[in-house]
């Protein structure tokens, strides 16, 4: 978590977009203020798996998007926002 926050601050980012791609090739993302990045980087950003079209029901646990800090990239068209790829884990 700390590595992501340090990299985001060094790049002068205000927000980080935690992102993954669902089974239909649609990007799913959560925009997170840098001040909250450490907590979400360690625990994962929660997503409802059924809403992301991952063949899960509402009774299944949340999907946790855990960021890979090495993928942090400032968006050229919005330099105060960084994009980061996430690995998914199923909670529950």
Secondary structure, 3 states (H helix, E strand, C coil): CHHHHHHHHHCCCCEEEEEEECCCCCEEEEEEEHHHHHHHHHHCEEECCCCCCCCCCCCCCCEEEEECHHHCEEECCEEEEEEEEEEEEECC
